[in-house]
Amino acid sequence: MEKFILSIITLLTLFAVVGCSGAPDRTLYEAEAVMTEHPDSALALLRSLNLGEIRGKSSRALYALLFTQAQFKNYLDVDNDSLITEAVDYYEDGPDHFRSMLASYYYGRVRLNKGDYANAIFAFYNAYELADVSGDKFWTAMTAERICEIYRNTYNWKEMLKFADVEYQNFKAYGNPQYIQDGLLDLALAYHCDSQYDSAIVVYKQILDTAFRYQNKELEEDAYRNMALSYYGKAQYDSAAMLFESLCGSDYVMPSDSAYLGLMLLKSGKISEAKRVLPTSKCYNNAGNWLKYSTLLALGARDSALTVLQAIMEDNDVILKDNIKYNLSGALMDYHAYKLKLADERSHYIRVVLWLVVVIAMIVVLAGAYVSYRYIRRQRLQIEKNVAIADSLKEVLETQNANHDAMILELISDRFDVLDNLCRVMYENGNSVQAKRRVSKEVENLIDQFSKDDSKISELSNYVDKHYDNIMSRFKADFPNLIKNDYLLFLYSIYGFSSAAIALFLGLDNVTGVYDRRKRLKSKIKVFTGENRQIFMDVLDKRL
């Protein structure tokens, strides 16, 4: 879920930036879009930018990443890490894991070009873990390939084989045939370097099958050359010599091929044939020196052989010193320390977030409890108030003026039959909570009927008109601009309800509001000059 949420945020941010940003940002996204298929076009786009117009840390970091990537994809040597470092610093441990992985990878490429294997492998390990965690097969293979290269250059054969296998398996899962062949070549070489010659030969034969199928002569010659070296490692010198002899007559011959051919012949005891190879050899590396040494030793020229051997040992000594200088173990220890620090920082962050969640949850619970308490308390008070209202309404019913029409009293009595029965139940059951709630609910229904139910109010008005010569209709006709509560006050005054009862029906907190409203209404009637003036005044004075 966390990954899904982060992906949606990234897409929305991208659309927002592309929609509202200027030309430099649009050019950056265009270059990123064509980087894989057309790296030359991407580089041209990036070079067209005016660097002074690139604003904001995110845009500068993206430019640094894309420009470095484009240079490598166009086979340009890059050994200045000042630009890519800006991208590494910006994306490090941020939400954009893909760009963080790319920045770390290309930083490693730059350090590798400088021969700084320690910092390079540190960066590649970081990129490798980011790619592996995200399930990106291609970039997992690419980073493993570079780690494999560093281990090969520093003679760490076991680690080289481990990452060569990772490289091949991920390229195989990615599915591109060219990358699969690259992975197979590295895997075969790793087997050879680790002295697993049989496994190396098996893989080289697999590569040869592909070379034959696609008529790739260069790949074929590379496979033969490395297979010959594996035969040499197995001490199968005749098989090795046959392959090197074939290579020496091909269009892809290398200087070392003749040197190795001479060595294979010497190892097979064919000294005279080896002597013929020696003058034609243009190899001046380790293979050529070993050929000279072995030939001189076979011919009995021990002093000359010793001189050549001394040169070989000096070269090996330089290699040993360089290998020690690289200090890969220290780099890996630093890398693991760095990861532990990141893990500790994340753990601290998680603990802080967890405590915040706990505190917020406690606040929510306490707030909920307080709100619930206030609600329950208000409900209890309202129930008690409604029970008191019920008593008041009963009293209103019982104290109706005996001069009122018996039919009106009957109408009012019907309204309170349910309430009267409920009150009797409540008192008979010892004022139980359940009984009080039923009474309270019925009171609320009655109040709603007398204050909000227009059909019920209309029925009461019609009843009054029927028995009192259309008094409500005349009142509304003479005073058409009054508010609803003034009409209700007049209506309930006709029925003879007490001020307390009217206050309930009008939703007023106390009877004072009824007195004030009656006073204002009487003032309006006093200045009225119509024929119904005195009748209306008698209603409000309760003399109807």
C-alpha positions as CSV (number, residue, x, y, z in Angstrom):
1,M,0.0,0.0,0.0
2,E,2.8,2.3,0.9
3,K,4.4,1.7,-2.5
4,F,1.0,2.3,-4.3
5,I,0.5,5.6,-2.5
6,L,4.0,6.8,-3.3
7,S,3.5,5.9,-7.0
8,I,0.3,7.9,-7.2
9,I,2.0,10.9,-5.5
10,T,4.9,10.7,-8.0
11,L,2.6,10.6,-11.0
12,L,0.5,13.6,-9.8
13,T,3.7,15.6,-9.1
14,L,5.0,14.8,-12.5
15,F,1.8,15.9,-14.3
16,A,1.7,19.1,-12.2
17,V,5.3,20.0,-12.9
18,V,5.1,19.3,-16.6
19,G,1.9,21.3,-16.8
20,C,3.1,24.4,-15.0
21,S,6.9,24.5,-15.3
22,G,8.9,26.3,-17.9
23,A,10.8,25.1,-20.9
24,P,13.9,23.7,-19.0
25,D,11.8,21.3,-17.0
26,R,9.9,20.2,-20.1
27,T,13.2,19.6,-21.8
28,L,14.4,17.5,-18.9
29,Y,11.4,15.2,-19.0
30,E,11.7,14.9,-22.8
31,A,15.3,13.9,-22.5
32,E,14.4,11.3,-19.8
33,A,11.7,9.9,-22.0
34,V,14.0,9.3,-25.0
35,M,17.1,8.3,-23.0
36,T,16.8,4.5,-23.5
37,E,16.0,4.4,-27.2
38,H,17.8,7.5,-28.4
39,P,20.6,8.5,-26.0
40,D,22.2,10.8,-28.6
41,S,18.9,12.8,-28.9
42,A,18.7,12.9,-25.1
43,L,22.3,14.3,-24.9
44,A,21.5,16.9,-27.6
45,L,18.4,18.1,-25.7
46,L,20.4,18.4,-22.4
47,R,23.2,20.3,-24.1
48,S,20.6,22.7,-25.5
49,L,19.6,23.8,-22.0
50,N,20.8,27.1,-20.5
51,L,22.0,25.9,-17.1
52,G,21.3,29.3,-15.5
53,E,17.5,28.8,-16.2
54,I,17.3,25.5,-14.4
55,R,15.6,26.4,-11.1
56,G,15.1,24.4,-7.9
57,K,17.0,21.5,-6.3
58,S,14.8,18.9,-7.9
59,S,15.4,20.2,-11.5
60,R,19.1,20.6,-10.9
61,A,19.4,17.1,-9.5
62,L,17.5,15.6,-12.5
63,Y,19.7,17.5,-14.9
64,A,22.9,16.2,-13.1
65,L,21.6,12.6,-13.3
66,L,20.4,12.7,-16.9
67,F,23.5,14.5,-18.3
68,T,25.8,12.0,-16.6
69,Q,23.7,9.1,-17.9
70,A,23.6,10.5,-21.4
71,Q,27.4,10.8,-21.5
72,F,27.9,7.2,-20.5
73,K,25.3,6.0,-23.0
74,N,27.1,7.9,-25.8
75,Y,30.4,6.2,-24.8
76,L,32.0,9.4,-23.4
77,D,34.5,9.0,-20.6
78,V,33.4,10.7,-17.4
79,D,35.8,11.0,-14.4
80,N,34.5,14.2,-12.7
81,D,32.0,13.3,-10.0
82,S,31.0,16.9,-9.0
83,L,27.8,16.8,-11.2
84,I,26.5,13.3,-10.3
85,T,27.2,13.9,-6.6
86,E,24.5,16.6,-6.7
87,A,22.0,14.0,-7.9
88,V,23.2,11.4,-5.3
89,D,22.8,13.9,-2.4
90,Y,19.3,14.9,-3.6
91,Y,17.8,11.5,-4.2
92,E,19.6,9.7,-1.4
93,D,17.1,7.9,0.9
94,G,14.2,9.8,-0.7
95,P,10.9,8.5,-2.0
96,D,12.1,8.3,-5.7
97,H,14.0,5.0,-5.4
98,F,14.5,4.5,-9.1
99,R,16.3,7.8,-9.6
100,S,18.2,7.3,-6.4
101,M,19.4,3.9,-7.8
102,L,20.4,5.5,-11.1
103,A,22.3,8.3,-9.4
104,S,24.2,5.8,-7.2
105,Y,24.9,3.6,-10.2
106,Y,26.3,6.4,-12.4
107,Y,28.3,7.8,-9.5
108,G,29.9,4.3,-9.2
109,R,30.6,4.4,-13.0
110,V,32.4,7.7,-12.6
111,R,34.5,6.5,-9.6
112,L,35.2,3.3,-11.5
113,N,36.6,5.4,-14.4
114,K,38.9,7.1,-11.9
115,G,40.1,3.7,-10.6
116,D,38.5,4.4,-7.2
117,Y,37.3,0.8,-6.6
118,A,36.4,1.4,-3.0
119,N,34.0,4.2,-3.5
120,A,32.7,2.6,-6.8
121,I,31.8,-0.6,-5.1
122,F,30.1,1.3,-2.3
123,A,27.9,3.1,-4.8
124,F,27.2,-0.1,-6.8
125,Y,26.2,-2.0,-3.8
126,N,23.7,0.7,-2.9
127,A,22.3,0.8,-6.4
128,Y,22.2,-3.0,-6.5
129,E,20.1,-3.3,-3.3
130,L,17.7,-0.6,-4.5
131,A,17.2,-2.3,-7.8
132,D,16.9,-5.8,-6.2
133,V,14.3,-4.6,-3.6
134,S,12.2,-3.0,-6.3
135,G,12.3,-6.2,-8.5
136,D,14.0,-4.4,-11.4
137,K,15.7,-7.3,-13.2
138,F,17.5,-5.1,-15.8
139,W,19.2,-2.8,-13.3
140,T,19.8,-5.5,-10.8
141,A,21.8,-7.2,-13.6
142,M,23.6,-4.0,-14.6
143,T,24.7,-3.2,-11.1
144,A,25.8,-6.8,-10.5
145,E,27.8,-6.6,-13.8
146,R,29.8,-3.6,-12.5
147,I,30.4,-5.2,-9.1
148,C,31.6,-8.3,-10.9
149,E,34.0,-6.1,-13.0
150,I,35.5,-4.6,-9.8
151,Y,36.0,-8.0,-8.2
152,R,37.6,-9.3,-11.4
153,N,40.0,-6.3,-11.5
154,T,40.9,-6.9,-7.8
155,Y,41.2,-10.7,-8.1
156,N,38.3,-11.5,-5.8
157,W,37.3,-14.6,-7.7
158,K,34.6,-16.0,-5.3
159,E,32.8,-12.7,-5.1
160,M,33.2,-12.2,-8.9
161,L,31.5,-15.6,-9.5
162,K,28.7,-14.8,-7.1
163,F,27.8,-11.5,-8.9
164,A,28.4,-12.9,-12.4
165,D,25.7,-15.5,-11.6
166,V,23.3,-12.8,-10.3
167,E,24.0,-10.8,-13.5
168,Y,23.3,-13.7,-15.8
169,Q,20.1,-14.8,-14.0
170,N,18.6,-11.3,-14.0
171,F,19.5,-10.6,-17.6
172,K,17.9,-14.0,-18.5
173,A,14.8,-12.9,-16.6
174,Y,14.9,-9.6,-18.4
175,G,14.9,-11.5,-21.7
176,N,17.1,-9.4,-24.1
177,P,19.3,-11.8,-26.0
178,Q,22.3,-9.4,-26.3
179,Y,22.3,-8.8,-22.5
180,I,21.9,-12.6,-21.9
181,Q,25.1,-13.2,-23.9
182,D,26.9,-10.5,-22.0
183,G,25.8,-12.3,-18.8
184,L,27.0,-15.7,-20.1
185,L,30.4,-14.3,-21.0
186,D,30.9,-12.8,-17.5
187,L,29.7,-16.1,-15.9
188,A,32.1,-18.2,-18.0
189,L,35.0,-15.9,-17.2
190,A,34.1,-16.0,-13.5
191,Y,34.1,-19.8,-13.6
192,H,37.5,-19.7,-15.3
193,C,39.0,-17.2,-12.8
194,D,37.7,-19.3,-9.9
195,S,39.5,-22.4,-11.4
196,Q,36.2,-24.1,-12.2
197,Y,37.4,-24.9,-15.8
198,D,34.8,-27.6,-16.6
199,S,32.0,-25.3,-15.8
200,A,33.6,-22.5,-17.8
201,I,34.0,-24.7,-20.9
202,V,30.3,-25.8,-20.7
203,V,29.2,-22.1,-20.7
204,Y,31.6,-21.3,-23.6
205,K,30.1,-24.1,-25.7
206,Q,26.7,-22.6,-25.0
207,I,28.0,-19.2,-26.2
208,L,29.4,-20.9,-29.3
209,D,26.0,-22.4,-30.2
210,T,24.6,-18.9,-30.1
211,A,27.5,-17.5,-32.2
212,F,27.0,-20.2,-34.8
213,R,23.2,-19.6,-34.9
214,Y,23.6,-15.9,-35.5
215,Q,26.9,-16.1,-37.5
216,N,28.5,-13.8,-35.0
217,K,32.2,-14.4,-35.9
218,E,33.6,-12.0,-33.2
219,L,31.6,-13.7,-30.5
220,E,32.8,-17.1,-31.8
221,E,36.5,-16.0,-31.7
222,D,36.1,-14.7,-28.1
223,A,34.5,-17.9,-27.0
224,Y,37.2,-20.0,-28.5
225,R,40.0,-17.8,-27.0
226,N,38.6,-18.1,-23.5
227,M,37.8,-21.8,-23.9
228,A,41.4,-22.3,-24.8
229,L,42.5,-20.6,-21.6
230,S,40.3,-22.9,-19.6
231,Y,41.8,-26.0,-21.4
232,Y,45.2,-24.5,-20.4
233,G,44.0,-24.3,-16.8
234,K,43.0,-28.0,-17.0
235,A,46.5,-28.8,-18.4
236,Q,45.0,-30.0,-21.7
237,Y,47.7,-28.2,-23.7
238,D,47.0,-29.9,-27.0
239,S,43.4,-28.8,-27.0
240,A,44.4,-25.3,-26.0
241,A,47.2,-25.2,-28.7
242,M,44.7,-26.3,-31.4
243,L,42.3,-23.5,-30.6
244,F,45.1,-20.8,-30.3
245,E,46.6,-21.9,-33.6
246,S,43.2,-21.5,-35.2
247,L,42.8,-18.0,-33.7
248,C,46.3,-17.0,-35.0
249,G,45.0,-17.6,-38.6
250,S,41.7,-15.7,-38.1
251,D,40.8,-12.1,-38.8
252,Y,40.3,-11.5,-35.1
253,V,43.8,-12.5,-34.0
254,M,45.2,-10.8,-30.9
255,P,48.9,-10.4,-29.9
256,S,48.4,-12.6,-26.9
257,D,47.2,-15.5,-29.1
258,S,50.6,-16.3,-30.5
259,A,52.2,-16.0,-27.1
260,Y,49.7,-18.5,-25.6
261,L,50.2,-20.8,-28.6
262,G,53.9,-20.8,-27.9
263,L,53.3,-21.6,-24.3
264,M,50.9,-24.4,-25.1
265,L,53.5,-25.9,-27.4
266,L,56.2,-25.6,-24.8
267,K,53.9,-27.3,-22.2
268,S,53.4,-30.1,-24.7
269,G,57.1,-30.6,-25.1
270,K,57.2,-29.2,-28.7
271,I,60.2,-26.9,-28.2
272,S,61.2,-26.6,-31.8
273,E,57.7,-25.5,-32.8
274,A,57.6,-23.0,-29.9
275,K,60.9,-21.5,-31.1
276,R,59.3,-20.7,-34.5
277,V,56.4,-18.9,-32.7
278,L,58.6,-16.7,-30.5
279,P,59.9,-14.3,-33.2
280,T,56.4,-13.7,-34.6
281,S,54.9,-12.8,-31.2
282,K,54.2,-9.2,-30.7
283,C,52.8,-9.7,-27.2
284,Y,54.5,-7.6,-24.5
285,N,52.2,-8.3,-21.6
286,N,52.3,-11.1,-19.0
287,A,51.6,-13.8,-21.6
288,G,54.5,-12.7,-23.8
289,N,56.9,-12.5,-20.8
290,W,55.9,-16.0,-19.7
291,L,56.6,-17.3,-23.3
292,K,60.1,-15.8,-23.3
293,Y,60.8,-17.1,-19.9
294,S,59.6,-20.6,-20.7
295,T,61.4,-20.7,-24.0
296,L,64.7,-19.5,-22.6
297,L,64.4,-21.9,-19.7
298,A,63.7,-24.8,-22.1
299,L,66.8,-23.8,-24.2
300,G,69.0,-23.8,-21.1
301,A,69.6,-20.0,-21.0
302,R,68.9,-19.8,-17.3
303,D,70.5,-16.3,-16.8
304,S,68.3,-14.8,-19.5
305,A,65.3,-16.7,-18.2
306,L,66.0,-15.3,-14.7
307,T,66.1,-11.8,-16.0
308,V,62.7,-12.2,-17.7
309,L,61.3,-13.9,-14.5
310,Q,62.4,-10.9,-12.4
311,A,60.5,-8.6,-14.8
312,I,57.4,-10.8,-14.3
313,M,57.7,-10.7,-10.5
314,E,58.0,-7.0,-10.6
315,D,54.8,-6.7,-12.6
316,N,53.1,-9.0,-10.2
317,D,54.4,-7.0,-7.3
318,V,52.8,-3.8,-8.8
319,I,49.5,-5.6,-9.2
320,L,49.6,-6.9,-5.6
321,K,50.3,-3.4,-4.3
322,D,47.5,-1.9,-6.3
323,N,45.1,-4.6,-5.1
324,I,46.0,-3.9,-1.5
325,K,45.5,-0.1,-2.1
326,Y,42.0,-0.6,-3.2
327,N,40.9,-1.7,0.3
328,L,37.5,-3.2,-0.8
329,S,37.1,-4.8,2.6
330,G,37.2,-1.4,4.2
331,A,34.7,0.0,1.7
332,L,32.3,-2.9,2.3
333,M,32.6,-2.3,6.1
334,D,31.8,1.4,5.5
335,Y,28.9,0.4,3.3
336,H,27.4,-1.9,6.0
337,A,28.0,0.8,8.6
338,Y,26.2,3.3,6.4
339,K,23.2,0.8,6.0
340,L,23.1,0.3,9.7
341,K,23.0,4.0,10.3
342,L,20.2,4.4,7.7
343,A,18.3,1.5,9.4
344,D,18.8,3.1,12.8
345,E,17.5,6.5,11.5
346,R,14.5,4.8,10.0
347,S,13.9,2.9,13.2
348,H,14.1,6.1,15.1
349,Y,11.7,7.8,12.7
350,I,9.3,4.8,13.0
351,R,9.5,5.0,16.8
352,V,8.7,8.7,16.7
353,V,5.8,8.2,14.3
354,L,4.5,5.3,16.5
355,W,4.6,7.5,19.6
356,L,2.8,10.3,17.7
357,V,0.1,7.8,16.6
358,V,-0.2,6.5,20.2
359,V,-0.5,10.1,21.6
360,I,-3.0,11.1,18.9
361,A,-5.0,7.9,19.5
362,M,-5.1,8.7,23.2
363,I,-6.2,12.2,22.5
364,V,-8.9,10.9,20.1
365,V,-10.1,8.3,22.7
366,L,-10.2,10.9,25.5
367,A,-11.9,13.4,23.3
368,G,-14.4,10.8,22.2
369,A,-15.0,9.8,25.9
370,Y,-15.5,13.5,26.8
371,V,-17.9,14.0,23.9
372,S,-19.8,10.8,24.8
373,Y,-20.0,12.0,28.4
374,R,-21.3,15.4,27.4
375,Y,-23.8,13.8,25.0
376,I,-25.0,11.3,27.6
377,R,-25.3,14.1,30.2
378,R,-27.3,16.3,27.8
379,Q,-29.5,13.3,27.0
380,R,-30.1,12.7,30.7
381,L,-30.9,16.3,31.4
382,Q,-33.1,16.5,28.3
383,I,-35.0,13.4,29.5
384,E,-35.4,14.9,33.0
385,K,-36.6,18.1,31.4
386,N,-39.1,16.3,29.1
387,V,-40.4,14.3,32.1
388,A,-41.0,17.7,33.9
389,I,-42.7,19.0,30.7
390,A,-44.9,15.9,30.8
391,D,-46.1,16.8,34.3
392,S,-46.7,20.4,33.1
393,L,-48.7,19.3,30.2
394,K,-50.8,17.1,32.4
395,E,-51.4,20.0,34.6
396,V,-52.4,22.1,31.6
397,L,-55.0,19.5,30.6
398,E,-56.3,19.2,34.1
399,T,-56.7,22.9,34.7
400,Q,-58.5,23.8,31.4
401,N,-61.1,26.5,31.8
402,A,-64.5,24.9,32.3
403,N,-66.1,27.5,30.1
404,H,-64.4,26.2,27.0
405,D,-66.4,24.2,24.6
406,A,-66.6,20.5,25.5
407,M,-65.6,19.5,22.0
408,I,-62.4,21.5,22.1
409,L,-61.5,20.0,25.5
410,E,-62.2,16.6,24.0
411,L,-59.8,17.4,21.1
412,I,-57.1,18.4,23.5
413,S,-57.6,15.4,25.7
414,D,-57.1,13.0,22.8
415,R,-53.7,14.6,22.2
416,F,-52.5,13.7,25.7
417,D,-54.0,10.2,26.2
418,V,-50.8,8.4,25.2
419,L,-48.7,10.8,27.4
420,D,-51.0,10.3,30.4
421,N,-50.8,6.5,30.1
422,L,-47.0,6.7,29.8
423,C,-46.7,8.9,32.9
424,R,-48.8,6.4,34.8
425,V,-46.5,3.5,33.7
426,M,-43.5,5.6,34.7
427,Y,-44.7,6.3,38.2
428,E,-45.9,2.7,38.6
429,N,-42.4,1.4,37.7
430,G,-40.5,3.6,40.1
431,N,-39.3,6.2,37.6
432,S,-37.2,3.7,35.7
433,V,-34.8,4.9,33.0
434,Q,-36.6,3.1,30.3
435,A,-40.0,4.5,31.3
436,K,-38.5,8.1,31.5
437,R,-37.1,7.6,28.0
438,R,-40.5,6.6,26.6
439,V,-42.1,9.6,28.2
440,S,-39.4,11.9,27.0
441,K,-39.7,10.6,23.4
442,E,-43.5,11.1,23.5
443,V,-43.1,14.6,24.8
444,E,-40.8,15.4,22.0
445,N,-43.3,14.1,19.5
446,L,-46.1,16.1,21.0
447,I,-44.0,19.3,21.0
448,D,-43.0,18.7,17.4
449,Q,-46.7,18.3,16.5
450,F,-47.7,21.5,18.2
451,S,-44.7,23.5,16.8
452,K,-43.5,22.0,13.5
453,D,-46.2,19.7,12.1
454,D,-48.1,22.0,9.7
455,S,-50.9,19.5,9.1
456,K,-51.6,19.3,12.9
457,I,-51.4,23.0,13.3
458,S,-53.8,23.5,10.4
459,E,-56.2,21.0,12.0
460,L,-56.2,23.0,15.2
461,S,-56.7,26.2,13.3
462,N,-59.6,24.7,11.4
463,Y,-61.1,23.5,14.7
464,V,-60.9,27.0,16.2
465,D,-62.5,28.5,13.1
466,K,-65.3,26.0,13.2
467,H,-66.3,26.8,16.8
468,Y,-65.3,30.5,17.0
469,D,-66.6,32.1,13.9
470,N,-63.4,31.8,11.7
471,I,-61.3,33.7,14.3
472,M,-58.0,32.4,13.0
473,S,-58.7,33.1,9.4
474,R,-59.8,36.7,10.3
475,F,-56.7,37.2,12.4
476,K,-54.4,36.1,9.5
477,A,-56.3,38.3,7.1
478,D,-56.1,41.4,9.3
479,F,-52.4,40.7,10.1
480,P,-50.8,39.0,7.1
481,N,-47.2,39.9,7.8
482,L,-46.6,38.3,11.2
483,I,-44.1,35.5,11.8
484,K,-45.2,31.9,12.4
485,N,-44.7,32.0,16.2
486,D,-47.0,35.0,16.5
487,Y,-49.8,33.1,14.8
488,L,-49.0,30.1,17.1
489,L,-49.1,32.3,20.2
490,F,-52.5,33.6,19.1
491,L,-53.8,30.1,18.3
492,Y,-52.7,28.5,21.6
493,S,-54.0,31.5,23.5
494,I,-57.5,30.6,22.1
495,Y,-57.1,27.1,23.5
496,G,-56.2,28.6,26.9
497,F,-52.8,27.0,27.2
498,S,-50.6,28.4,30.0
499,S,-47.6,30.5,29.2
500,A,-45.4,27.6,30.2
501,A,-47.1,25.3,27.7
502,I,-46.9,27.9,25.0
503,A,-43.2,28.4,25.7
504,L,-42.6,24.7,25.1
505,F,-44.6,24.7,21.8
506,L,-42.7,27.8,20.6
507,G,-39.3,26.4,21.5
508,L,-38.6,29.2,24.0
509,D,-36.3,28.6,27.0
510,N,-38.7,30.3,29.5
511,V,-42.1,32.0,29.8
512,T,-40.5,35.5,29.7
513,G,-40.2,35.1,25.9
514,V,-43.9,34.4,25.8
515,Y,-44.7,37.5,27.8
516,D,-42.5,39.6,25.6
517,R,-44.0,38.2,22.4
518,R,-47.6,38.7,23.7
519,K,-46.8,42.2,24.7
520,R,-45.5,43.1,21.2
521,L,-48.5,41.4,19.6
522,K,-50.9,43.3,21.8
523,S,-49.2,46.6,20.8
524,K,-49.8,45.8,17.2
525,I,-53.5,45.0,17.8
526,K,-54.1,48.2,19.8
527,V,-53.2,50.3,16.9
528,F,-55.3,48.2,14.6
529,T,-58.6,50.0,13.7
530,G,-60.5,47.0,12.2
531,E,-63.8,45.6,13.6
532,N,-62.1,42.5,15.1
533,R,-59.7,44.5,17.3
534,Q,-61.5,43.8,20.6
535,I,-62.0,40.2,19.8
536,F,-58.3,39.7,19.2
537,M,-57.5,41.6,22.4
538,D,-59.8,39.4,24.4
539,V,-58.0,36.3,23.1
540,L,-54.6,37.6,24.4
541,D,-56.2,38.8,27.7
542,K,-57.7,35.3,28.0
543,R,-61.3,36.6,28.1
544,L,-62.5,34.7,25.0
